[in-house]
Amino acid sequence: MRTNSLALSIIFTLVELAIFFYVGIKYDLFHIRKICLKDILKWLLSYALLFLFYIFVNFFGPTQSDTTQAVKSLSLSLPVLFLDLCIFAPVTEEMFMRGMLQGTVFKNTYIGLVATSILFAYLHGPDTIPSFITYLGMGLAFGIRYKTSDNLWNSILLHALNNLVAYCFMYLI
């Protein structure tokens, strides 16, 4: 069973990478803009606000989704999970949600911000209202970072920070 899960994870990761490069080249998302200290401070502030939001929503009920439970049940090694959860997932999800949908389809408008945040929440498989609100908050936070900076790397890095903290709590603590 473990070998099948590892093989599937490797295949999925290769597909993610192929999509990443195709979309990145097609929509010129590889244009790396300078990231400064101000951006880093905004990531940290955004994450601190997001963390406070998580604490607030947890008072209303469970916030784990089917996606979280599925990830916990995987029998993959910690390094493979780390690569997928903390690097590949943030990159591919943000390229699709913020880069393609919010940025290209919706021209980085507020309607695009709201629409992609709702879609982001829905795609993460929430099974309770608090878990939907949690994912909606994440989508809004990532989308706001993209909208205010017009730099996809800001939302990718905030998403990666969010997943890194979740990874540490799920597997290392």
C-alpha positions as CSV (number, residue, x, y, z in Angstrom):
1,M,0.0,0.0,0.0
2,R,2.8,2.4,0.9
3,T,4.5,1.8,-2.5
4,N,1.3,2.6,-4.4
5,S,0.8,5.8,-2.4
6,L,4.3,6.9,-3.1
7,A,4.1,6.1,-6.8
8,L,0.8,8.0,-7.0
9,S,2.3,10.9,-5.2
10,I,5.3,11.1,-7.5
11,I,3.0,10.9,-10.6
12,F,0.7,13.6,-9.2
13,T,3.8,15.8,-8.4
14,L,5.1,15.4,-11.9
15,V,1.7,16.3,-13.3
16,E,1.7,19.4,-11.0
17,L,5.1,20.4,-12.3
18,A,4.1,20.0,-15.9
19,I,1.0,22.2,-15.3
20,F,3.1,24.7,-13.4
21,F,5.6,25.1,-16.2
22,Y,2.9,25.2,-19.0
23,V,0.7,27.8,-17.2
24,G,3.7,29.8,-16.1
25,I,5.1,30.1,-19.6
26,K,1.7,30.7,-21.2
27,Y,0.7,33.5,-18.8
28,D,4.2,34.8,-18.1
29,L,3.9,34.0,-14.4
30,F,7.6,33.3,-14.1
31,H,8.4,37.0,-14.2
32,I,9.9,37.3,-10.8
33,R,9.4,40.7,-9.2
34,K,11.7,42.0,-6.5
35,I,10.5,40.9,-3.0
36,C,11.6,43.3,-0.3
37,L,11.5,43.5,3.5
38,K,8.1,45.2,3.3
39,D,6.7,42.2,1.5
40,I,8.1,39.8,4.2
41,L,6.6,42.0,7.0
42,K,3.2,41.9,5.1
43,W,3.4,38.1,4.9
44,L,4.0,37.8,8.6
45,L,1.3,40.3,9.4
46,S,-1.1,38.5,7.0
47,Y,-0.3,35.1,8.6
48,A,-0.7,36.5,12.1
49,L,-4.2,37.8,11.2
50,L,-5.0,34.5,9.5
51,F,-3.9,32.6,12.6
52,L,-6.1,34.8,14.8
53,F,-9.0,34.2,12.4
54,Y,-8.4,30.4,12.7
55,I,-8.6,30.6,16.5
56,F,-11.8,32.7,16.3
57,V,-13.5,30.2,13.9
58,N,-12.5,27.2,16.0
59,F,-14.8,28.4,18.7
60,F,-17.8,27.7,16.4
61,G,-16.9,24.1,15.6
62,P,-14.5,21.7,13.9
63,T,-12.5,23.2,11.1
64,Q,-10.9,20.1,9.5
65,S,-12.1,19.2,6.1
66,D,-12.1,16.0,4.1
67,T,-8.9,17.2,2.4
68,T,-7.1,17.5,5.8
69,Q,-8.3,14.0,6.9
70,A,-7.2,12.5,3.5
71,V,-3.7,14.0,3.9
72,K,-3.4,12.7,7.4
73,S,-4.3,9.2,6.2
74,L,-1.7,9.1,3.5
75,S,1.2,6.7,4.2
76,L,3.9,8.9,2.6
77,S,7.2,9.8,4.0
78,L,7.5,13.1,5.7
79,P,9.9,14.6,3.1
80,V,7.4,13.6,0.3
81,L,4.5,15.1,2.2
82,F,6.6,18.2,2.9
83,L,7.4,18.7,-0.8
84,D,3.8,18.2,-1.8
85,L,2.1,20.2,1.0
86,C,4.6,23.0,1.5
87,I,5.9,23.6,-2.0
88,F,4.0,22.0,-4.9
89,A,0.5,22.5,-3.5
90,P,0.9,26.3,-2.8
91,V,2.6,26.9,-6.1
92,T,0.1,25.0,-8.3
93,E,-3.0,26.2,-6.3
94,E,-2.0,29.8,-6.3
95,M,-1.0,29.7,-10.0
96,F,-4.5,28.4,-10.8
97,M,-6.6,30.4,-8.3
98,R,-4.8,33.7,-8.3
99,G,-2.7,33.7,-11.4
100,M,-5.1,32.2,-13.9
101,L,-8.5,32.9,-12.4
102,Q,-8.2,36.0,-10.3
103,G,-5.5,37.6,-12.3
104,T,-6.2,36.6,-15.9
105,V,-9.9,35.7,-16.1
106,F,-11.1,38.3,-13.6
107,K,-8.4,40.9,-14.2
108,N,-7.6,41.0,-10.5
109,T,-10.9,42.6,-9.6
110,Y,-12.8,42.3,-6.3
111,I,-15.3,40.0,-8.0
112,G,-12.4,37.8,-8.9
113,L,-11.1,37.9,-5.3
114,V,-14.4,36.8,-3.9
115,A,-15.1,34.2,-6.6
116,T,-11.7,32.5,-6.3
117,S,-11.9,32.6,-2.5
118,I,-15.2,30.8,-2.6
119,L,-13.9,28.3,-5.2
120,F,-10.8,27.7,-3.1
121,A,-12.9,27.0,0.0
122,Y,-15.2,24.6,-1.9
123,L,-12.3,22.7,-3.5
124,H,-10.8,21.9,-0.1
125,G,-13.8,19.8,0.8
126,P,-15.2,21.5,3.9
127,D,-17.8,19.4,5.6
128,T,-18.9,21.9,8.2
129,I,-19.7,25.6,8.1
130,P,-16.6,26.5,10.3
131,S,-14.3,24.6,8.0
132,F,-15.8,26.3,4.9
133,I,-15.3,29.7,6.7
134,T,-11.7,28.7,7.5
135,Y,-10.9,27.9,3.9
136,L,-12.8,31.0,2.7
137,G,-10.6,33.1,5.0
138,M,-7.5,31.5,3.6
139,G,-8.6,32.1,0.1
140,L,-9.4,35.8,0.9
141,A,-6.0,36.2,2.6
142,F,-4.1,34.7,-0.3
143,G,-6.2,36.7,-2.8
144,I,-5.7,40.0,-1.0
145,R,-2.0,39.5,-0.9
146,Y,-2.1,38.9,-4.6
147,K,-4.5,41.8,-5.3
148,T,-2.6,44.4,-3.3
149,S,0.8,43.4,-4.6
150,D,0.0,42.2,-8.1
151,N,2.8,39.7,-7.4
152,L,1.9,36.0,-7.5
153,W,4.9,35.1,-5.4
154,N,3.4,37.0,-2.4
155,S,0.3,34.7,-2.3
156,I,2.4,31.6,-3.0
157,L,4.8,32.4,-0.1
158,L,1.9,33.2,2.2
159,H,0.2,29.9,1.2
160,A,3.5,28.0,1.7
161,L,3.9,29.6,5.2
162,N,0.4,28.6,6.1
163,N,0.9,25.0,4.9
164,L,4.3,24.8,6.6
165,V,2.8,25.7,10.0
166,A,-0.1,23.2,9.4
167,Y,2.5,20.5,8.4
168,C,4.5,21.1,11.6
169,F,1.4,20.9,13.8
170,M,0.1,17.7,12.0
171,Y,3.4,15.8,11.7
172,L,6.2,17.2,13.8
173,I,4.6,18.4,17.0
